[in-house]
Amino acid sequence: MAVTGIMLVLFLIAHMLGNLKVFTGATSFNHYAEWLRELGAPLLPGVWALWMLRIGLVVAVVGHIWAATTLALRARAARPVQYAHRKKVQGSYAARTMRWGGVIILLFVIYHILDLTTGTLNPVGDPTRPYANVVADFAPERWYVTLFYTLAIVSIGFHLRHGIFSAVRSLGQQTPRGERRAKNVALVFSVALCAGYLVVPFAVLTGLVS
């Protein structure tokens, strides 16, 4: 769970940094998208490197879901008989909504792929014009897309806040001081990542990027 989560976090960081290139203009952003398709050339032909990264990402996502399901089943099997009276467990909102947040994120990933990867749901849908695809996607008249995007990113933020803290503990950091530090790092990182992702759609929505 922790290892696949770390892999996905690294992807989120790289993807966010790539998204922010939209502020450098259409030419620069389109050039970046073209560079991604040519990654690994001339050692690897065509878009092989990009597809290798995509396959690795799919493996990480499937592994993460499998780990989450396995842990949930183990927890249920460890207590087959329900408690007669169970005290209310104090926990963060992120911890209590990890599973539902994961479902929202999964649905968003599917939509995101159909929208900005395959272009099926995008108003422009031209793989040679990624900048135009982004601008058309978050146009003011498509406010509902921005709303869904925001909901998904906030869900990712909650997921990350709890997930990073849990991953650090799973990998051995369990001292009181270490746990406090992990909580602070998880919070700051999650807020920064969410801000980095949300600044793009809201820049398009407000006309800062057009």
Secondary structure, 3 states (H helix, E strand, C coil): CHHHHHHHHHHHHHHHHHHHHHHHCHHHHHHHHHHHHCCCCCCCCCCHHHHHHHHHHHHHHHHHHHHHHHHHHHHHHHCCCCCCCCCCCCCCHHHHCHHHHHHHHHHHHHHHHHHHHCCCCCCCCCCCCHHHHHHHHCCHHHHHHHHHHHHHHHHHHHHHHHHHHHHHHHCCCCCHHHHHHHHHHHHHHHHHHHHHHHHHHHHHHCCCCC
